[in-house]
Amino acid sequence: MSKPSSPSSHRTAARAAVALALLAMTTLAACSSGDVPDDGPDVLRVLAGSEIKDLEPMLKRSGVKVKISYTGTLDGAEQVASGGADSSYDAIWFSSNRYLSLINGATARLSTETKIMSSPVLLGLKTAKVKELGWEGKPVSWDQIATAAREGRFTFGMTNPASSNSGFSALVGVAAALSDAGEALSAQQVTAVTPKLKEFFSAQRLTSGSSGWLADAYAKEGKVDGIVNYESVLLGLKGLSLVYPSDGVVTADYPLTLLASAKPEKKELYGKLTAWLRTPDTQREIMTTTHRRPAVPEVKPGPEFGTAPLLELPFPNRRTAADGLITAYLDKVRVPAQALFVLDTSGSMEGERIEALRHALVTLTGADATASGMFSRFRSREKVVMVPFNDSAGQPQSFALPEQNPQPVLGQIKSYAESLQAGGGTAIFDGLRTAYQQAAGSGADHYTSVVLMTDGENTNGISYEDFVSFYQGLPPAQQQIRTFVVLFGDSDVDEMNKIATLTRGAVFDARSGSLASAFKEIRGYQ
């Protein structure tokens, strides 16, 4: 059934959520909690998903020094399963361990698992839209939601299931409900339900690599009728009614999990932290400040959660089914992407920098064999446009990946990337202007976005102010195209932030990290 979110009761949480999202929107990169040593016998090192970032202020009062490093769900799962996390971390804390548990050998890397809180993944729609659909106060199934989506009666945003647990959980829930799977989804059921999924996701008009960025984009722009996200996030947004599908949901249970490799003193810290997190007072604070449901029976859920019991939908019990579901979404189900890459090939890129650029682009053609690498590659049905620039904007090169057998086109993109050479000046805004000109005529049949990568300041061609004038003169549809900026080398940070703000995009910082990793992360937003 649907239930309205009260603006007055959630104002504080909304401000906190938006503040966190704005912080993430400014510079998106893996990071660690500050003011805590990297290691020591009194430091618990935790590898976590960004979803738990809003708990950091509380953790400072836990009596345990906690050092948190953030990563994506798939990257984190593979790091743990391969043993790569054993020497660097003592515990992990993601919104769910379900995907991790599907990887061969992963469970042997884990020790004690403690559930801290929970939040189901739901559909939040503008209250007026819920009334228009006739769903107010009534049971609504995923099949009814899918029918309304197919008929174009509402639009929504959702995170990329290859990048974010909320998107993955939603995809699993919708697929399980629409396939009438009484048990865990099989690979055969994924194939059978794909046409229904395509109808449902035809209503998706906004995508993102993180739940926080999605919520902030929705709150600031309101271009879609609603979003699929955690209940905790939806309760912090104004003017939404939450739709609790009568046939079930997939719930995040946020298990703080000790690694089997943790030393005895770290096990003691883990025990102290989990005990504190599950005290009634802490559980109430988590519930009131983050709108997540308590994990202990002594604390009763607040009235904002309603009284209806939640039916949990089955989760895939084989990695092949889970990966097949994500692949079907990317290659057949979702609205395909049109990605324009504006690439700095000026003289300052010579040497290691141009080689890093070549490598980053080649990575997106499938050279990275990890799960996160394979899911972030250029996909079937996608349009890719390369716009190099130095003294001026170079000749755009377009690539159209077919739905069947995209490998030959991926090979062409690889060859193009390997042929890039550095030399000349830096006409950043000439390149960016050319990309927006190339995107003219983009319609709702593709998600169109621009990636701008530069290692320096603008020295040639039009100025930032000239580009602003050009951009503001574009038709409204072209102004909806976001630019995701990659800081690299000696980028002008202030000017790049202005570009991201102007186009409602985001900044990804690769100055001290890998350019390939930044490109992979951006793929979650395209």
C-alpha positions as CSV (number, residue, x, y, z in Angstrom):
1,M,0.0,0.0,0.0
2,S,1.0,3.6,-0.3
3,K,1.7,5.9,2.6
4,P,2.7,9.6,2.6
5,S,5.9,10.9,4.0
6,S,5.4,13.8,6.4
7,P,7.6,16.8,5.6
8,S,7.4,18.2,9.1
9,S,8.5,15.0,10.9
10,H,11.4,14.4,8.5
11,R,12.9,17.9,8.0
12,T,16.0,17.2,10.0
13,A,16.8,13.9,8.3
14,A,16.1,15.5,4.9
15,R,18.6,18.3,5.6
16,A,21.2,15.8,6.7
17,A,20.6,13.5,3.7
18,V,20.9,16.4,1.3
19,A,24.0,17.7,3.0
20,L,25.7,14.3,2.6
21,A,24.6,14.1,-1.0
22,L,25.9,17.5,-1.8
23,L,29.2,16.6,-0.3
24,A,29.3,13.4,-2.4
25,M,28.2,15.4,-5.4
26,T,31.2,17.8,-5.2
27,T,33.9,15.1,-5.3
28,L,33.0,11.5,-5.7
29,A,35.9,9.1,-4.8
30,A,36.8,6.4,-2.3
31,C,37.6,8.0,1.0
32,S,38.3,7.3,4.7
33,S,37.0,8.7,7.9
34,G,39.3,11.5,9.2
35,D,40.9,12.1,12.6
36,V,41.6,8.3,13.2
37,P,45.0,6.7,12.6
38,D,45.2,4.3,9.7
39,D,45.9,1.4,12.0
40,G,46.9,0.4,15.5
41,P,45.8,-2.2,18.2
42,D,43.0,0.2,19.2
43,V,41.7,1.0,15.7
44,L,39.0,-1.0,13.9
45,R,39.5,-0.8,10.2
46,V,36.2,-1.1,8.3
47,L,35.6,-1.4,4.5
48,A,32.1,-0.1,3.9
49,G,29.5,1.0,1.4
50,S,28.7,4.7,1.2
51,E,25.2,4.1,2.5
52,I,26.5,4.0,6.1
53,K,28.3,7.3,5.9
54,D,25.5,9.0,7.8
55,L,26.4,7.0,10.9
56,E,30.0,8.4,11.1
57,P,29.1,11.2,13.6
58,M,27.5,8.7,15.9
59,L,30.4,6.3,15.8
60,K,32.6,8.9,17.4
61,R,30.7,8.4,20.6
62,S,31.0,4.6,20.5
63,G,34.1,4.4,22.5
64,V,35.9,2.6,19.6
65,K,38.2,4.2,17.1
66,V,36.8,3.3,13.7
67,K,38.6,3.9,10.5
68,I,36.2,3.6,7.6
69,S,37.2,3.3,3.9
70,Y,34.4,3.5,1.3
71,T,34.0,1.5,-1.9
72,G,31.4,0.2,-4.3
73,T,29.4,-2.9,-3.5
74,L,30.9,-5.1,-6.3
75,D,34.4,-3.8,-5.8
76,G,34.2,-4.5,-2.1
77,A,32.7,-7.9,-2.6
78,E,35.5,-9.0,-4.9
79,Q,38.1,-7.5,-2.7
80,V,36.9,-9.5,0.2
81,A,36.4,-12.7,-1.7
82,S,39.9,-12.6,-3.2
83,G,41.5,-12.1,0.2
84,G,42.6,-8.6,-0.8
85,A,40.9,-7.1,2.2
86,D,42.5,-9.4,4.8
87,S,45.6,-7.3,5.4
88,S,44.0,-3.9,5.2
89,Y,40.7,-4.3,7.1
90,D,39.3,-6.0,10.1
91,A,35.6,-5.8,9.3
92,I,33.2,-4.9,6.4
93,W,29.9,-3.0,6.5
94,F,27.7,-3.0,3.5
95,S,24.0,-2.7,3.2
96,S,23.8,-6.4,2.4
97,N,26.2,-9.4,2.2
98,R,23.9,-11.3,-0.2
99,Y,25.9,-10.7,-3.4
100,L,29.2,-11.3,-1.5
101,S,27.9,-14.7,-0.3
102,L,27.4,-15.8,-3.9
103,I,31.1,-15.6,-4.7
104,N,33.0,-18.8,-4.4
105,G,35.2,-18.8,-1.3
106,A,33.8,-15.6,0.1
107,T,32.0,-17.0,3.1
108,A,35.3,-18.5,4.3
109,R,36.7,-15.0,4.6
110,L,34.0,-13.9,7.0
111,S,33.5,-14.5,10.7
112,T,30.8,-13.0,12.9
113,E,28.0,-11.1,11.2
114,T,25.8,-8.7,13.3
115,K,22.7,-7.0,11.8
116,I,22.6,-3.4,12.9
117,M,19.4,-1.9,11.2
118,S,17.3,-2.5,8.2
119,S,15.6,-0.6,5.3
120,P,13.5,-2.1,2.5
121,V,13.9,-0.8,-1.1
122,L,10.6,0.8,-2.2
123,L,9.0,3.1,-4.8
124,G,8.4,6.6,-3.6
125,L,6.0,8.7,-5.8
126,K,4.8,12.2,-5.6
127,T,1.6,12.2,-3.5
128,A,-0.4,13.8,-6.3
129,K,0.7,11.0,-8.7
130,V,-0.3,8.3,-6.2
131,K,-3.8,9.8,-6.0
132,E,-3.9,10.1,-9.8
133,L,-3.1,6.4,-10.1
134,G,-5.7,5.5,-7.5
135,W,-3.2,3.8,-5.2
136,E,-3.7,5.9,-2.1
137,G,-4.4,3.7,0.9
138,K,-4.7,0.6,-1.3
139,P,-2.6,-2.6,-1.7
140,V,-0.4,-2.2,-4.8
141,S,1.5,-5.1,-6.4
142,W,4.7,-4.9,-8.5
143,D,2.6,-6.1,-11.4
144,Q,0.3,-3.1,-11.1
145,I,3.3,-0.8,-10.8
146,A,4.8,-2.4,-13.9
147,T,1.5,-2.0,-15.9
148,A,1.4,1.7,-15.0
149,A,5.0,2.1,-16.0
150,R,4.5,0.3,-19.3
151,E,1.5,2.6,-20.0
152,G,3.7,5.7,-19.4
153,R,1.6,6.8,-16.4
154,F,4.6,7.7,-14.3
155,T,8.4,8.1,-14.5
156,F,11.0,7.3,-12.0
157,G,14.7,7.3,-11.1
158,M,16.8,4.4,-9.8
159,T,20.4,3.7,-9.1
160,N,22.5,1.5,-11.5
161,P,22.2,-2.1,-10.1
162,A,25.8,-2.7,-11.1
163,S,27.0,0.2,-8.9
164,S,24.5,0.4,-6.0
165,N,22.8,-2.0,-3.7
166,S,19.5,-0.1,-3.8
167,G,19.3,-0.5,-7.5
168,F,20.3,-4.1,-7.4
169,S,17.8,-4.9,-4.6
170,A,15.1,-3.2,-6.6
171,L,16.0,-5.1,-9.8
172,V,15.9,-8.4,-7.8
173,G,12.6,-7.5,-6.2
174,V,10.9,-6.5,-9.4
175,A,12.2,-9.6,-11.3
176,A,11.2,-12.0,-8.5
177,A,7.7,-10.5,-8.3
178,L,7.1,-10.3,-12.0
179,S,8.3,-13.9,-12.6
180,D,6.1,-15.3,-9.8
181,A,9.3,-17.0,-8.4
182,G,8.4,-18.9,-5.3
183,E,12.0,-19.7,-4.9
184,A,15.3,-18.0,-5.7
185,L,15.5,-16.7,-9.3
186,S,17.3,-19.0,-11.7
187,A,19.1,-18.0,-14.9
188,Q,16.2,-19.4,-16.9
189,Q,13.7,-17.3,-15.0
190,V,15.9,-14.2,-15.6
191,T,15.7,-14.8,-19.3
192,A,11.9,-15.4,-19.2
193,V,11.2,-12.3,-17.2
194,T,13.4,-9.9,-19.2
195,P,10.6,-8.7,-21.6
196,K,8.4,-7.7,-18.5
197,L,11.4,-6.0,-17.0
198,K,12.0,-4.0,-20.2
199,E,8.4,-2.7,-20.0
200,F,8.8,-1.7,-16.3
201,F,12.1,0.1,-16.8
202,S,10.8,1.9,-19.9
203,A,9.5,4.5,-17.3
204,Q,13.0,5.1,-15.9
205,R,14.3,8.6,-16.7
206,L,17.0,9.1,-14.1
207,T,20.0,7.0,-13.2
208,S,22.8,7.3,-10.7
209,G,25.7,5.4,-9.2
210,S,24.7,6.1,-5.6
211,S,21.5,6.4,-3.5
212,G,22.5,9.7,-2.0
213,W,23.2,11.4,-5.4
214,L,19.9,10.0,-6.8
215,A,18.0,11.5,-3.9
216,D,19.7,14.8,-4.2
217,A,19.1,15.0,-7.9
218,Y,15.4,14.2,-7.4
219,A,15.0,16.7,-4.6
220,K,16.7,19.5,-6.5
221,E,15.2,18.9,-9.9
222,G,11.9,16.9,-9.5
223,K,12.0,16.0,-13.2
224,V,10.6,12.5,-12.6
225,D,7.5,11.4,-10.6
226,G,9.4,9.4,-8.1
227,I,12.4,7.3,-7.2
228,V,13.2,3.7,-6.2
229,N,15.4,3.9,-3.1
230,Y,15.8,2.8,0.5
231,E,12.8,3.5,2.7
232,S,15.2,5.5,4.9
233,V,16.1,7.8,2.0
234,L,12.5,8.2,0.8
235,L,11.3,9.1,4.3
236,G,13.7,12.1,4.3
237,L,12.3,13.6,1.0
238,K,9.4,15.9,0.9
239,G,6.1,15.4,-0.9
240,L,6.5,11.6,-1.5
241,S,4.1,8.8,-0.7
242,L,5.8,5.5,-0.2
243,V,4.5,2.5,-2.1
244,Y,4.9,-0.8,-0.2
245,P,4.4,-3.5,-2.8
246,S,1.9,-6.1,-1.5
247,D,3.8,-9.0,-3.1
248,G,7.1,-8.2,-1.4
249,V,10.4,-6.3,-1.2
250,V,14.1,-6.8,-0.8
251,T,15.5,-5.4,2.5
252,A,18.9,-4.2,3.3
253,D,20.0,-5.4,6.8
254,Y,23.4,-3.7,7.1
255,P,25.4,-6.5,8.7
256,L,28.6,-5.3,10.4
257,T,30.8,-8.3,9.7
258,L,34.1,-9.4,11.2
259,L,36.7,-10.8,8.8
260,A,38.1,-14.2,9.6
261,S,41.6,-12.8,9.4
262,A,41.0,-10.2,12.1
263,K,43.5,-10.3,15.0
264,P,42.2,-11.0,18.6
265,E,42.4,-7.4,19.7
266,K,40.4,-6.4,16.7
267,K,37.8,-9.0,17.5
268,E,37.4,-7.4,20.9
269,L,36.9,-3.9,19.3
270,Y,34.4,-5.4,17.0
271,G,32.4,-6.9,19.9
272,K,32.5,-3.6,21.8
273,L,31.3,-1.7,18.7
274,T,28.4,-4.0,17.8
275,A,27.3,-4.2,21.4
276,W,27.1,-0.4,21.5
277,L,25.3,-0.2,18.2
278,R,22.6,-2.6,19.4
279,T,21.9,-0.9,22.7
280,P,18.3,0.4,22.8
281,D,19.5,4.0,23.1
282,T,21.7,3.7,20.0
283,Q,19.0,1.9,18.1
284,R,16.5,4.6,18.8
285,E,19.0,7.3,17.7
286,I,19.7,5.4,14.4
287,M,15.9,5.1,13.8
288,T,15.2,8.8,14.5
289,T,18.1,10.3,12.7
290,T,18.4,8.0,9.7
291,H,14.9,6.5,9.4
292,R,16.2,2.9,9.4
293,R,14.3,0.2,11.2
294,P,15.7,-1.1,14.5
295,A,17.4,-4.5,14.6
296,V,16.6,-5.3,18.3
297,P,13.1,-6.4,19.6
298,E,13.4,-4.0,22.6
299,V,13.0,-1.0,20.3
300,K,9.6,-0.8,18.5
301,P,9.6,0.8,15.0
302,G,8.2,4.3,14.9
303,P,4.9,5.2,13.3
304,E,6.5,6.4,10.1
305,F,7.1,2.8,9.2
306,G,3.5,1.8,9.3
307,T,2.2,-1.5,10.7
308,A,1.9,-3.7,7.6
309,P,4.2,-6.7,7.7
310,L,6.8,-6.8,4.9
311,L,7.0,-9.9,2.7
312,E,10.6,-10.6,1.7
313,L,11.1,-11.6,-1.9
314,P,13.6,-14.5,-2.8
315,F,17.1,-13.5,-3.7
316,P,19.2,-15.4,-6.3
317,N,21.2,-18.2,-4.7
318,R,23.6,-18.5,-7.6
319,R,26.0,-15.9,-8.8
320,T,25.3,-16.8,-12.4
321,A,21.6,-15.8,-11.9
322,A,22.6,-12.5,-10.1
323,D,25.1,-11.6,-12.7
324,G,22.8,-12.6,-15.5
325,L,20.1,-10.3,-14.1
326,I,22.5,-7.3,-14.0
327,T,23.7,-8.1,-17.5
328,A,20.1,-8.3,-18.8
329,Y,19.3,-5.0,-17.3
330,L,22.3,-3.3,-18.8
331,D,22.1,-4.9,-22.3
332,K,18.4,-5.4,-22.9
333,V,16.2,-3.8,-20.2
334,R,17.3,-0.3,-19.4
335,V,17.1,2.8,-21.6
336,P,20.5,2.6,-23.3
337,A,23.2,5.3,-22.8
338,Q,24.7,7.8,-25.1
339,A,28.1,8.7,-23.6
340,L,30.3,11.5,-25.0
341,F,33.9,11.6,-23.8
342,V,35.7,15.0,-24.0
343,L,39.4,14.0,-23.8
344,D,42.4,16.2,-23.2
345,T,45.2,15.3,-25.6
346,S,47.2,18.4,-25.1
347,G,51.0,18.5,-24.7
348,S,50.9,18.3,-20.9
349,M,49.3,14.8,-21.3
350,E,52.5,13.4,-22.9
351,G,54.0,10.4,-21.3
352,E,52.4,8.6,-18.3
353,R,49.2,10.7,-18.5
354,I,48.3,9.9,-22.1
355,E,49.1,6.3,-21.3
356,A,46.7,6.4,-18.3
357,L,44.0,7.8,-20.6
358,R,44.5,5.1,-23.2
359,H,44.4,2.4,-20.4
360,A,41.2,3.9,-18.9
361,L,39.4,3.8,-22.2
362,V,40.6,0.3,-23.0
363,T,39.3,-0.8,-19.6
364,L,35.8,0.2,-20.7
365,T,36.0,-2.1,-23.7
366,G,36.1,-5.2,-21.5
367,A,39.8,-5.5,-20.7
368,D,39.0,-5.5,-16.9
369,A,37.9,-9.0,-16.1
370,T,36.5,-8.3,-12.7
371,A,32.7,-8.2,-12.2
372,S,32.8,-4.4,-11.6
373,G,35.0,-4.0,-14.7
374,M,32.8,-6.2,-16.9
375,F,29.6,-4.4,-15.8
376,S,31.2,-0.9,-16.4
377,R,32.2,-1.6,-19.9
378,F,30.4,0.0,-22.9
379,R,27.2,-1.9,-23.3
380,S,25.0,-3.3,-26.1
381,R,22.8,-0.6,-27.7
382,E,25.0,2.2,-26.4
383,K,26.2,5.1,-28.4
384,V,29.8,6.3,-27.6
385,V,31.3,9.5,-29.0
386,M,34.9,10.5,-28.5
387,V,35.8,14.2,-28.7
388,P,39.5,14.8,-28.3
389,F,40.9,18.4,-27.9
390,N,44.2,20.2,-27.8
391,D,44.7,23.5,-29.6
392,S,41.0,23.1,-30.6
393,A,38.3,20.5,-30.6
394,G,39.2,17.5,-32.7
395,Q,37.0,15.5,-35.1
396,P,34.4,13.6,-33.1
397,Q,34.4,9.8,-33.5
398,S,31.2,8.0,-33.0
399,F,30.6,4.3,-32.2
400,A,27.3,2.5,-32.1
401,L,27.3,-0.8,-30.2
402,P,24.7,-3.3,-31.6
403,E,22.4,-5.3,-29.3
404,Q,23.9,-8.5,-30.7
405,N,27.7,-9.2,-30.9
406,P,29.1,-5.8,-29.8
407,Q,32.7,-7.2,-29.7
408,P,33.8,-5.8,-33.2
409,V,32.8,-2.2,-32.1
410,L,34.4,-2.6,-28.8
411,G,37.6,-3.5,-30.7
412,Q,37.3,-0.4,-32.8
413,I,37.0,1.7,-29.6
414,K,40.1,0.0,-28.2
415,S,42.0,0.7,-31.3
416,Y,40.9,4.4,-31.2
417,A,42.0,4.7,-27.6
418,E,45.4,3.2,-28.2
419,S,46.0,5.6,-31.1
420,L,45.5,8.8,-29.0
421,Q,48.6,11.1,-29.1
422,A,49.5,14.1,-26.9
423,G,50.5,17.5,-28.3
424,G,49.4,21.2,-28.5
425,G,47.4,23.5,-26.3
426,T,44.3,23.0,-24.1
427,A,41.0,24.1,-25.6
428,I,38.7,22.6,-22.9
429,F,35.6,24.6,-23.6
430,D,35.9,24.1,-27.4
431,G,35.8,20.4,-26.7
432,L,32.9,20.6,-24.3
433,R,30.9,22.8,-26.7
434,T,31.5,20.3,-29.5
435,A,30.2,17.5,-27.3
436,Y,26.9,19.4,-26.6
437,Q,26.6,20.1,-30.3
438,Q,27.1,16.4,-31.1
439,A,24.3,15.6,-28.6
440,A,21.7,17.7,-30.4
441,G,18.6,15.8,-31.1
442,S,19.1,13.3,-28.3
443,G,15.8,12.0,-27.2
444,A,14.2,9.9,-24.5
445,D,15.4,6.7,-26.2
446,H,18.9,7.3,-24.7
447,Y,20.4,8.6,-21.4
448,T,22.8,11.2,-22.7
449,S,25.8,12.4,-20.6
450,V,29.2,14.0,-21.1
451,V,32.5,13.0,-19.5
452,L,35.1,15.8,-19.4
453,M,38.7,14.7,-18.6
454,T,41.5,17.3,-18.5
455,D,44.8,17.6,-16.7
456,G,45.3,21.4,-16.9
457,E,43.8,24.8,-17.4
458,N,42.1,26.2,-20.4
459,T,44.7,28.0,-22.7
460,N,43.1,28.0,-26.1
461,G,39.7,28.6,-27.7
462,I,36.6,29.9,-26.0
463,S,36.5,30.8,-22.3
464,Y,34.4,29.4,-19.5
465,E,32.2,32.4,-19.7
466,D,31.8,31.9,-23.4
467,F,30.7,28.3,-22.8
468,V,28.2,29.4,-20.2
469,S,26.6,31.7,-22.7
470,F,26.5,28.9,-25.3
471,Y,25.0,26.4,-22.8
472,Q,22.3,28.8,-21.6
473,G,21.3,29.3,-25.2
474,L,20.7,25.6,-25.8
475,P,17.2,24.1,-26.0
476,P,15.9,22.9,-22.6
477,A,16.3,19.3,-23.6
478,Q,20.1,19.7,-24.3
479,Q,20.5,21.6,-21.0
480,Q,19.3,18.4,-19.3
481,I,22.6,16.7,-20.4
482,R,24.9,16.4,-17.4
483,T,28.7,16.7,-17.5
484,F,30.7,14.4,-15.2
485,V,34.2,16.0,-14.7
486,V,37.3,14.0,-14.0
487,L,40.1,15.9,-12.1
488,F,43.5,14.7,-13.3
489,G,47.0,16.1,-13.1
490,D,46.8,19.9,-12.7
491,S,43.1,20.4,-13.4
492,D,41.6,23.8,-12.5
493,V,39.5,22.5,-9.6
494,D,37.4,25.7,-9.2
495,E,36.5,25.9,-12.9
496,M,35.8,22.1,-13.1
497,N,33.4,22.4,-10.1
498,K,31.6,25.2,-11.9
499,I,31.1,23.1,-15.0
500,A,29.7,20.2,-12.8
501,T,27.4,22.6,-11.0
502,L,26.2,24.4,-14.2
503,T,25.3,21.1,-15.9
504,R,24.0,19.4,-12.6
505,G,26.8,16.7,-12.9
506,A,29.5,15.7,-10.5
507,V,33.2,15.8,-10.1
508,F,35.4,12.6,-9.8
509,D,38.9,13.0,-8.4
510,A,41.6,11.0,-10.1
511,R,44.5,13.2,-9.2
512,S,45.8,10.8,-6.6
513,G,44.2,7.6,-7.8
514,S,43.5,5.7,-11.0
515,L,42.0,7.3,-14.0
516,A,40.6,3.9,-15.0
517,S,38.8,3.7,-11.6
518,A,37.3,7.1,-12.0
519,F,36.0,6.2,-15.4
520,K,34.5,2.9,-14.0
521,E,32.8,4.9,-11.3
522,I,31.3,7.4,-13.7
523,R,29.8,4.5,-15.7
524,G,27.3,4.0,-12.8
525,Y,25.9,7.5,-13.6
526,Q,25.5,7.0,-17.4
